[in-house]
Amino acid sequence: MDFAGINYLAVVVAAVASFFVGWPWYMTLGKPWARAVGLDPDNPPKPQPAPFIVLGICLLVMAYVLAGVIGHLGAGQVTIRNGIISGLFVWVGFVVTPMAVNYTFQGRKSVLTLIDGGHFLLVLIVMGTIIGWFGA
């Protein structure tokens, strides 16, 4: 199946690369993140595999959809520049805005929106860069 000129190898590479964006991000911001979600930063719960499996699947879906969005720009438009711009637009329009609304209604601290939103900004920039680099 060929949908909007999607390069499936680019999708997989983008998803895998973006999976590893979270590691240094949350290692650096783990304590403020834990405090923001109400956990004890000095006594974190043992990591479970299920969230990482869900994350991997969702990153594949995100990369596939972003590749479709970039591919719909037209022939010859799957570029690094357009990948980054598309990633930024998707982040602003569909990631950080509902995240901010949900966290506000949940009474979460604004730092949580900054930490999680920043993570997904990096994820989408990495994805857009890789998808644009690979081309259609």
OpenMM code with the backbone's topology and positions (N, CA, C; nanometers):
from openmm import Vec3, app, unit

residues = "MET ASP PHE ALA GLY ILE ASN TYR LEU ALA VAL VAL VAL ALA ALA VAL ALA SER PHE PHE VAL GLY TRP PRO TRP TYR MET THR LEU GLY LYS PRO TRP ALA ARG ALA VAL GLY LEU ASP PRO ASP ASN PRO PRO LYS PRO GLN PRO ALA PRO PHE ILE VAL LEU GLY ILE CYS LEU LEU VAL MET ALA TYR VAL LEU ALA GLY VAL ILE GLY HIS LEU GLY ALA GLY GLN VAL THR ILE ARG ASN GLY ILE ILE SER GLY LEU PHE VAL TRP VAL GLY PHE VAL VAL THR PRO MET ALA VAL ASN TYR THR PHE GLN GLY ARG LYS SER VAL LEU THR LEU ILE ASP GLY GLY HIS PHE LEU LEU VAL LEU ILE VAL MET GLY THR ILE ILE GLY TRP PHE GLY ALA".split()
positions = [
    Vec3(0.0841, -0.1182, 0.0000),
    Vec3(0.0000, 0.0000, 0.0000),
    Vec3(0.0880, 0.1237, 0.0000),
    Vec3(0.0645, 0.2139, -0.0896),
    Vec3(0.1402, 0.3371, -0.0973),
    Vec3(0.0457, 0.4525, -0.0678),
    Vec3(0.0660, 0.5156, 0.0444),
    Vec3(-0.0205, 0.6237, 0.0889),
    Vec3(0.0613, 0.7512, 0.0976),
    Vec3(0.0317, 0.8472, 0.0156),
    Vec3(0.0962, 0.9788, 0.0175),
    Vec3(0.2477, 0.9699, 0.0057),
    Vec3(0.2979, 0.8687, -0.0653),
    Vec3(0.4413, 0.8566, -0.0848),
    Vec3(0.5183, 0.8268, 0.0418),
    Vec3(0.4572, 0.7568, 0.1347),
    Vec3(0.5220, 0.7300, 0.2627),
    Vec3(0.6382, 0.6327, 0.2443),
    Vec3(0.7506, 0.6694, 0.3017),
    Vec3(0.8672, 0.5833, 0.3055),
    Vec3(0.8598, 0.5073, 0.4383),
    Vec3(0.8262, 0.3795, 0.4313),
    Vec3(0.8033, 0.3014, 0.5534),
    Vec3(0.9300, 0.2814, 0.6356),
    Vec3(1.0442, 0.2759, 0.5698),
    Vec3(1.1701, 0.2669, 0.6433),
    Vec3(1.1905, 0.3945, 0.7250),
    Vec3(1.1591, 0.5096, 0.6653),
    Vec3(1.1700, 0.6371, 0.7368),
    Vec3(1.0785, 0.6387, 0.8581),
    Vec3(0.9588, 0.5836, 0.8449),
    Vec3(0.8644, 0.5786, 0.9566),
    Vec3(0.9223, 0.4980, 1.0719),
    Vec3(0.9763, 0.3813, 1.0417),
    Vec3(1.0327, 0.2954, 1.1466),
    Vec3(1.1545, 0.3618, 1.2108),
    Vec3(1.2440, 0.4165, 1.1289),
    Vec3(1.3635, 0.4825, 1.1828),
    Vec3(1.3231, 0.6035, 1.2680),
    Vec3(1.2262, 0.6810, 1.2213),
    Vec3(1.1794, 0.7983, 1.2962),
    Vec3(1.1192, 0.7573, 1.4299),
    Vec3(1.0410, 0.6502, 1.4305),
    Vec3(0.9803, 0.6034, 1.5554),
    Vec3(1.0862, 0.5541, 1.6530),
    Vec3(1.1816, 0.4769, 1.6042),
    Vec3(1.2870, 0.4242, 1.6919),
    Vec3(1.3724, 0.5389, 1.7467),
    Vec3(1.4122, 0.6313, 1.6594),
    Vec3(1.4948, 0.7439, 1.7039),
    Vec3(1.4208, 0.8287, 1.8072),
    Vec3(1.2922, 0.8525, 1.7833),
    Vec3(1.2167, 0.9358, 1.8762),
    Vec3(1.1912, 0.8642, 2.0087),
    Vec3(1.1918, 0.7302, 2.0063),
    Vec3(1.1795, 0.6536, 2.1311),
    Vec3(1.2942, 0.6906, 2.2250),
    Vec3(1.4122, 0.7091, 2.1670),
    Vec3(1.5299, 0.7377, 2.2477),
    Vec3(1.5439, 0.8844, 2.2850),
    Vec3(1.4589, 0.9704, 2.2320),
    Vec3(1.4567, 1.1109, 2.2728),
    Vec3(1.4131, 1.1229, 2.4187),
    Vec3(1.3214, 1.0392, 2.4579),
    Vec3(1.2677, 1.0458, 2.5938),
    Vec3(1.3658, 1.0071, 2.7019),
    Vec3(1.4590, 0.9217, 2.6686),
    Vec3(1.5531, 0.8751, 2.7700),
    Vec3(1.6321, 0.9904, 2.8325),
    Vec3(1.7110, 1.0668, 2.7550),
    Vec3(1.7846, 1.1771, 2.8185),
    Vec3(1.6922, 1.2877, 2.8697),
    Vec3(1.5793, 1.3079, 2.8005),
    Vec3(1.4848, 1.4129, 2.8419),
    Vec3(1.4329, 1.3856, 2.9826),
    Vec3(1.3812, 1.2652, 3.0028),
    Vec3(1.3221, 1.2345, 3.1330),
    Vec3(1.4263, 1.1961, 3.2378),
    Vec3(1.5458, 1.1558, 3.1961),
    Vec3(1.6539, 1.1359, 3.2929),
    Vec3(1.6948, 1.2715, 3.3515),
    Vec3(1.6955, 1.3729, 3.2664),
    Vec3(1.7313, 1.5080, 3.3101),
    Vec3(1.6192, 1.5723, 3.3913),
    Vec3(1.4957, 1.5534, 3.3466),
    Vec3(1.3810, 1.6203, 3.4089),
    Vec3(1.2959, 1.5252, 3.4929),
    Vec3(1.3509, 1.4111, 3.5293),
    Vec3(1.2746, 1.3098, 3.6011),
    Vec3(1.2224, 1.3538, 3.7367),
    Vec3(1.3043, 1.4220, 3.8128),
    Vec3(1.2596, 1.4644, 3.9463),
    Vec3(1.1497, 1.5706, 3.9397),
    Vec3(1.1668, 1.6763, 3.8575),
    Vec3(1.0554, 1.7721, 3.8467),
    Vec3(0.9288, 1.7085, 3.7893),
    Vec3(0.9463, 1.6147, 3.6949),
    Vec3(0.8307, 1.5461, 3.6380),
    Vec3(0.7591, 1.4647, 3.7459),
    Vec3(0.8370, 1.3905, 3.8254),
    Vec3(0.7781, 1.3083, 3.9322),
    Vec3(0.7014, 1.3950, 4.0311),
    Vec3(0.7598, 1.5071, 4.0700),
    Vec3(0.6895, 1.5976, 4.1619),
    Vec3(0.5602, 1.6493, 4.0982),
    Vec3(0.5653, 1.6812, 3.9687),
    Vec3(0.4480, 1.7366, 3.8994),
    Vec3(0.3342, 1.6366, 3.8893),
    Vec3(0.3665, 1.5070, 3.8831),
    Vec3(0.2598, 1.4065, 3.8756),
    Vec3(0.2249, 1.3496, 4.0129),
    Vec3(0.2910, 1.3988, 4.1169),
    Vec3(0.2566, 1.3577, 4.2524),
    Vec3(0.3298, 1.2342, 4.3013),
    Vec3(0.4444, 1.2014, 4.2402),
    Vec3(0.5250, 1.0886, 4.2855),
    Vec3(0.6404, 1.1385, 4.3703),
    Vec3(0.6952, 1.0507, 4.4516),
    Vec3(0.8133, 1.0823, 4.5306),
    Vec3(0.9352, 1.0668, 4.4404),
    Vec3(1.0034, 1.1774, 4.4066),
    Vec3(1.1167, 1.1679, 4.3138),
    Vec3(1.2339, 1.0868, 4.3694),
    Vec3(1.2398, 1.0701, 4.5004),
    Vec3(1.3492, 0.9937, 4.5602),
    Vec3(1.3154, 0.8461, 4.5772),
    Vec3(1.1912, 0.8100, 4.5483),
    Vec3(1.1480, 0.6707, 4.5603),
    Vec3(1.0535, 0.6375, 4.4448),
    Vec3(1.1066, 0.6380, 4.3208),
    Vec3(1.0186, 0.6154, 4.2051),
    Vec3(0.9705, 0.4714, 4.1994),
    Vec3(0.8515, 0.4503, 4.1406),
    Vec3(0.8023, 0.3126, 4.1245),
    Vec3(0.8889, 0.2369, 4.0246),
    Vec3(0.8887, 0.1066, 4.0361),
    Vec3(0.9646, 0.0220, 3.9435),
    Vec3(0.9037, 0.0335, 3.8041),
    Vec3(0.9867, 0.0593, 3.7011),
    Vec3(0.9340, 0.0697, 3.5646),
    Vec3(0.8677, -0.0610, 3.5204),
    Vec3(0.7553, -0.0477, 3.4555),
    Vec3(0.6810, -0.1608, 3.4023),
    Vec3(0.6927, -0.1610, 3.2501),
    Vec3(0.6856, -0.2760, 3.1848),
    Vec3(0.7022, -0.2802, 3.0393),
    Vec3(0.5843, -0.2226, 2.9609),
    Vec3(0.4634, -0.2317, 3.0130),
    Vec3(0.3447, -0.1905, 2.9362),
    Vec3(0.3521, -0.0472, 2.8848),
    Vec3(0.3907, 0.0515, 2.9664),
    Vec3(0.3973, 0.1879, 2.9116),
    Vec3(0.4970, 0.2025, 2.7967),
    Vec3(0.6054, 0.1274, 2.8005),
    Vec3(0.7045, 0.1361, 2.6932),
    Vec3(0.6538, 0.0690, 2.5657),
    Vec3(0.5760, -0.0351, 2.5810),
    Vec3(0.5152, -0.1002, 2.4640),
    Vec3(0.4140, -0.0059, 2.3997),
    Vec3(0.3293, 0.0555, 2.4827),
    Vec3(0.2313, 0.1524, 2.4318),
    Vec3(0.3033, 0.2691, 2.3652),
    Vec3(0.4096, 0.3179, 2.4281),
    Vec3(0.4869, 0.4274, 2.3708),
    Vec3(0.5405, 0.3896, 2.2329),
    Vec3(0.5984, 0.2725, 2.2206),
    Vec3(0.6535, 0.2288, 2.0917),
    Vec3(0.5476, 0.2227, 1.9835),
    Vec3(0.4332, 0.1665, 2.0163),
    Vec3(0.3228, 0.1580, 1.9191),
    Vec3(0.2745, 0.2981, 1.8807),
    Vec3(0.2572, 0.3839, 1.9794),
    Vec3(0.2083, 0.5195, 1.9518),
    Vec3(0.3091, 0.6004, 1.8707),
    Vec3(0.4376, 0.5803, 1.8954),
    Vec3(0.5384, 0.6517, 1.8159),
    Vec3(0.5365, 0.6053, 1.6708),
    Vec3(0.5122, 0.4771, 1.6479),
    Vec3(0.4979, 0.4284, 1.5104),
    Vec3(0.3783, 0.4941, 1.4418),
    Vec3(0.2673, 0.5027, 1.5131),
    Vec3(0.1479, 0.5672, 1.4575),
    Vec3(0.1764, 0.7144, 1.4297),
    Vec3(0.2399, 0.7836, 1.5256),
    Vec3(0.2723, 0.9251, 1.5064),
    Vec3(0.3618, 0.9455, 1.3843),
    Vec3(0.4639, 0.8616, 1.3712),
    Vec3(0.5567, 0.8754, 1.2584),
    Vec3(0.4845, 0.8495, 1.1259),
    Vec3(0.3970, 0.7507, 1.1235),
    Vec3(0.3211, 0.7185, 1.0027),
    Vec3(0.2303, 0.8357, 0.9632),
    Vec3(0.1597, 0.8894, 1.0604),
    Vec3(0.0688, 1.0005, 1.0314),
    Vec3(0.1470, 1.1247, 0.9896),
    Vec3(0.2573, 1.1526, 1.0591),
    Vec3(0.3382, 1.2683, 1.0205),
    Vec3(0.3930, 1.2506, 0.8790),
    Vec3(0.4352, 1.1309, 0.8454),
    Vec3(0.4822, 1.1046, 0.7086),
    Vec3(0.3700, 1.1280, 0.6075),
    Vec3(0.2474, 1.0899, 0.6429),
    Vec3(0.1329, 1.1158, 0.5554),
    Vec3(0.1053, 1.2638, 0.5402),
    Vec3(0.1151, 1.3377, 0.6494),
    Vec3(0.0946, 1.4832, 0.6442),
    Vec3(0.2001, 1.5476, 0.5546),
    Vec3(0.3255, 1.5092, 0.5758),
    Vec3(0.4339, 1.5667, 0.4949),
    Vec3(0.4172, 1.5262, 0.3487),
    Vec3(0.3823, 1.4010, 0.3244),
    Vec3(0.3626, 1.3525, 0.1878),
    Vec3(0.2520, 1.4249, 0.1146),
    Vec3(0.1521, 1.4722, 0.1890),
    Vec3(0.0411, 1.5439, 0.1256),
    Vec3(0.0787, 1.6865, 0.0842),
    Vec3(0.1991, 1.7295, 0.1146),
    Vec3(0.2429, 1.8611, 0.0683),
    Vec3(0.2644, 1.8617, -0.0824),
    Vec3(0.2849, 1.7427, -0.1390),
    Vec3(0.2987, 1.7323, -0.2838),
    Vec3(0.4320, 1.6734, -0.3262),
    Vec3(0.4415, 1.6463, -0.4534),
    Vec3(0.5622, 1.5857, -0.5096),
    Vec3(0.6828, 1.6756, -0.4854),
    Vec3(0.7913, 1.6153, -0.4407),
    Vec3(0.9145, 1.6884, -0.4165),
    Vec3(0.9166, 1.7719, -0.2904),
    Vec3(0.8138, 1.7619, -0.2081),
    Vec3(0.8040, 1.8453, -0.0884),
    Vec3(0.8426, 1.7725, 0.0407),
    Vec3(0.8803, 1.6458, 0.0296),
    Vec3(0.9227, 1.5713, 0.1484),
    Vec3(1.0705, 1.6027, 0.1696),
    Vec3(1.0936, 1.7118, 0.2430),
    Vec3(1.2280, 1.7611, 0.2688),
    Vec3(1.2490, 1.7760, 0.4194),
    Vec3(1.3723, 1.7906, 0.4591),
    Vec3(1.4006, 1.8109, 0.6018),
    Vec3(1.3292, 1.9370, 0.6515),
    Vec3(1.3383, 2.0439, 0.5759),
    Vec3(1.2739, 2.1700, 0.6165),
    Vec3(1.1234, 2.1515, 0.6350),
    Vec3(1.0585, 2.0913, 0.5362),
    Vec3(0.9138, 2.0702, 0.5468),
    Vec3(0.8790, 1.9687, 0.6545),
    Vec3(0.9681, 1.8732, 0.6789),
    Vec3(0.9461, 1.7776, 0.7871),
    Vec3(0.9456, 1.8464, 0.9216),
    Vec3(1.0423, 1.9354, 0.9430),
    Vec3(1.0495, 2.0085, 1.0702),
    Vec3(0.9298, 2.1011, 1.0856),
    Vec3(0.8971, 2.1746, 0.9804),
    Vec3(0.7820, 2.2659, 0.9868),
    Vec3(0.6535, 2.1880, 1.0137),
    Vec3(0.6354, 2.0756, 0.9464),
    Vec3(0.5148, 1.9943, 0.9673),
    Vec3(0.5104, 1.9409, 1.1101),
    Vec3(0.6246, 1.8970, 1.1610),
    Vec3(0.6313, 1.8502, 1.2994),
    Vec3(0.5908, 1.9594, 1.3972),
    Vec3(0.6379, 2.0820, 1.3732),
    Vec3(0.6019, 2.1948, 1.4599),
    Vec3(0.4524, 2.2253, 1.4522),
    Vec3(0.3977, 2.2257, 1.3309),
    Vec3(0.2548, 2.2533, 1.3146),
    Vec3(0.1692, 2.1462, 1.3829),
    Vec3(0.2060, 2.0202, 1.3638),
    Vec3(0.1314, 1.9106, 1.4268),
    Vec3(0.1403, 1.9223, 1.5785),
    Vec3(0.2587, 1.9557, 1.6296),
    Vec3(0.2769, 1.9697, 1.7743),
    Vec3(0.1880, 2.0806, 1.8296),
    Vec3(0.1925, 2.1990, 1.7666),
    Vec3(0.1139, 2.3118, 1.8153),
    Vec3(-0.0356, 2.2828, 1.8048),
    Vec3(-0.0780, 2.2277, 1.6924),
    Vec3(-0.2216, 2.2104, 1.6681),
    Vec3(-0.2845, 2.0903, 1.7336),
    Vec3(-0.2074, 1.9822, 1.7495),
    Vec3(-0.2706, 1.8580, 1.7914),
    Vec3(-0.2068, 1.7888, 1.9113),
    Vec3(-0.0959, 1.8387, 1.9593),
    Vec3(-0.0306, 1.7732, 2.0725),
    Vec3(-0.0340, 1.8619, 2.1967),
    Vec3(0.0335, 1.9754, 2.1912),
    Vec3(0.0481, 2.0552, 2.3121),
    Vec3(-0.0815, 2.1271, 2.3511),
    Vec3(-0.1639, 2.1628, 2.2542),
    Vec3(-0.2879, 2.2323, 2.2899),
    Vec3(-0.3842, 2.1431, 2.3675),
    Vec3(-0.4159, 2.0204, 2.3202),
    Vec3(-0.5040, 1.9367, 2.4034),
    Vec3(-0.4360, 1.8930, 2.5332),
    Vec3(-0.3035, 1.8777, 2.5301),
    Vec3(-0.2311, 1.8433, 2.6524),
    Vec3(-0.2493, 1.9543, 2.7566),
    Vec3(-0.2339, 2.0793, 2.7140),
    Vec3(-0.2498, 2.1921, 2.8052),
    Vec3(-0.3923, 2.1981, 2.8609),
    Vec3(-0.4906, 2.1750, 2.7744),
    Vec3(-0.6300, 2.1762, 2.8199),
    Vec3(-0.6536, 2.0646, 2.9219),
    Vec3(-0.6115, 1.9426, 2.8877),
    Vec3(-0.6336, 1.8292, 2.9783),
    Vec3(-0.5633, 1.8483, 3.1116),
    Vec3(-0.4384, 1.8903, 3.1079),
    Vec3(-0.3640, 1.9088, 3.2330),
    Vec3(-0.4250, 2.0204, 3.3174),
    Vec3(-0.4753, 2.1252, 3.2533),
    Vec3(-0.5376, 2.2339, 3.3278),
    Vec3(-0.6658, 2.1859, 3.3960),
    Vec3(-0.7499, 2.1129, 3.3219),
    Vec3(-0.8724, 2.0613, 3.3817),
    Vec3(-0.8439, 1.9575, 3.4902),
    Vec3(-0.7333, 1.8861, 3.4781),
    Vec3(-0.6954, 1.7869, 3.5789),
    Vec3(-0.6299, 1.8509, 3.7008),
    Vec3(-0.6051, 1.9807, 3.6937),
    Vec3(-0.5408, 2.0500, 3.8043),
    Vec3(-0.3921, 2.0203, 3.8144),
    Vec3(-0.3323, 1.9783, 3.7037),
    Vec3(-0.1883, 1.9479, 3.7029),
    Vec3(-0.1077, 2.0774, 3.7024),
    Vec3(0.0143, 2.0664, 3.7468),
    Vec3(0.1039, 2.1810, 3.7470),
    Vec3(0.1458, 2.2136, 3.6043),
    Vec3(0.1646, 2.3437, 3.5768),
    Vec3(0.2010, 2.3851, 3.4415),
    Vec3(0.3374, 2.3302, 3.4002),
    Vec3(0.4234, 2.3005, 3.4971),
    Vec3(0.5543, 2.2440, 3.4632),
    Vec3(0.5388, 2.1087, 3.3947),
    Vec3(0.4320, 2.0359, 3.4253),
    Vec3(0.4085, 1.9069, 3.3605),
    Vec3(0.3806, 1.9265, 3.2113),
    Vec3(0.3038, 2.0294, 3.1781),
    Vec3(0.2792, 2.0602, 3.0369),
    Vec3(0.4098, 2.0964, 2.9674),
    Vec3(0.4934, 2.1735, 3.0344),
    Vec3(0.6218, 2.2122, 2.9757),
    Vec3(0.7123, 2.0912, 2.9542),
    Vec3(0.7189, 2.0021, 3.0521),
    Vec3(0.8064, 1.8853, 3.0406),
    Vec3(0.7543, 1.7888, 2.9344),
    Vec3(0.6285, 1.7477, 2.9470),
    Vec3(0.5731, 1.6516, 2.8506),
    Vec3(0.5582, 1.7131, 2.7121),
    Vec3(0.5145, 1.8393, 2.7074),
    Vec3(0.5010, 1.9072, 2.5786),
    Vec3(0.6356, 1.9251, 2.5105),
    Vec3(0.7372, 1.9596, 2.5876),
    Vec3(0.8716, 1.9734, 2.5318),
    Vec3(0.9238, 1.8427, 2.4764),
    Vec3(0.8935, 1.7344, 2.5468),
    Vec3(0.9350, 1.6020, 2.4991),
    Vec3(0.8740, 1.5733, 2.3623),
    Vec3(0.7439, 1.5953, 2.3495),
    Vec3(0.6790, 1.5652, 2.2222),
    Vec3(0.7153, 1.6653, 2.1123),
    Vec3(0.7562, 1.7858, 2.1497),
    Vec3(0.8101, 1.8775, 2.0491),
    Vec3(0.9383, 1.8188, 1.9906),
    Vec3(1.0266, 1.7723, 2.0768),
    Vec3(1.1496, 1.7092, 2.0286),
    Vec3(1.1198, 1.5846, 1.9455),
    Vec3(1.0252, 1.5046, 1.9918),
    Vec3(0.9875, 1.3837, 1.9192),
    Vec3(0.9433, 1.4180, 1.7767),
    Vec3(0.8561, 1.5160, 1.7635),
    Vec3(0.8042, 1.5498, 1.6306),
    Vec3(0.9090, 1.6174, 1.5431),
    Vec3(0.9998, 1.6920, 1.6019),
    Vec3(1.1087, 1.7503, 1.5230),
    Vec3(1.2021, 1.6406, 1.4735),
    Vec3(1.2347, 1.5457, 1.5616),
    Vec3(1.3195, 1.4329, 1.5206),
    Vec3(1.2501, 1.3530, 1.4107),
    Vec3(1.1228, 1.3227, 1.4305),
    Vec3(1.0483, 1.2477, 1.3289),
    Vec3(1.0447, 1.3225, 1.1963),
    Vec3(1.0094, 1.4510, 1.2001),
    Vec3(1.0005, 1.5292, 1.0778),
    Vec3(1.1340, 1.5390, 1.0059),
    Vec3(1.2402, 1.5535, 1.0833),
    Vec3(1.3744, 1.5614, 1.0235),
    Vec3(1.4086, 1.4309, 0.9527),
    Vec3(1.3853, 1.3193, 1.0201),
    Vec3(1.4198, 1.1892, 0.9616),
    Vec3(1.3329, 1.1591, 0.8399),
    Vec3(1.2040, 1.1816, 0.8513),
    Vec3(1.1139, 1.1562, 0.7381),
    Vec3(1.1511, 1.2445, 0.6197),
    Vec3(1.1800, 1.3719, 0.6460),
    Vec3(1.2223, 1.4612, 0.5377),
    Vec3(1.3559, 1.4228, 0.4787),
    Vec3(1.4468, 1.3759, 0.5600),
    Vec3(1.5788, 1.3354, 0.5144),
    Vec3(1.5705, 1.2132, 0.4226),
    Vec3(1.4863, 1.1152, 0.4629),
    Vec3(1.4695, 0.9949, 0.3809),
    Vec3(1.3960, 1.0265, 0.2507),
    Vec3(1.3070, 1.1240, 0.2539),
    Vec3(1.2281, 1.1565, 0.1351),
    Vec3(1.1151, 1.0576, 0.1125),
    Vec3(1.0412, 1.0796, 0.0038),
    Vec3(0.9250, 0.9945, -0.0261),
    Vec3(0.9693, 0.8626, -0.0871),
] * unit.nanometer
topology = app.Topology()
chain = topology.addChain("A")
for resn in residues:
    res = topology.addResidue(resn, chain)
    for name in ("N", "CA", "C"):
        topology.addAtom(name, app.Element.getBySymbol(name[0]), res)
